[in-house]
Amino acid sequence: YAWGAGVVALALTLWLTFLALKPQKPIPELMEEAKAYQARGDNVSASILFKNIVDREPQHSEAHLLLGKAYIATGALLDAEKQLKRARDLGVPAAETVPLAVQILLDLDRHEEALKALGDSKLLLSKVPSETIALLFGRAYLGVGNTVDARTQFNIARTQLPGPAMAGLARVMLQEGNTEG
């Protein structure tokens, strides 16, 4: 038994050494592979690859951003929030990170924080379509019970994003007790 255990241990050691010395794929190649997974909707595989990239290259802002998006798609909202904050700290424009971060806050029912984040970033969000920001404001206002401002924001978004805006208006009517509307 001792001899057999020694052989197994030696084989395991050699295998782990082989894996450790095996050359890793270059970062650009990993990025392309991860983006391809994400484009196909396989966000779990994409998040594994993006996580590998940020572990190897912690200053890779695009990988942090895309990892945050993959985490959002898989429902890992707290991890997504961390990655988006890191991406913003590394220089990714607020127009790319803040709407996603606010969406996370709204999904976590942290409506007041979402309103604060939107208000603090209003000037930075000038490149984001106003109807997208209006939807986020509408959801945040609805979450804090301000149906008047929520209705206004959903009406702003209605021309360009009719589906989500009408759903928001329906939720406003429900909150106001207007079930027939």
PyMOL commands that set and color helices and strands:
alter all, ss='L'
color gray80, all
select helices_A, chain A and resi 2-21+27-39+43-56+61-74+77-89+94-107+111-120+130-143+147-157+162-175
alter helices_A, ss='H'
color red, helices_A
deselect
rebuild
show_as cartoon
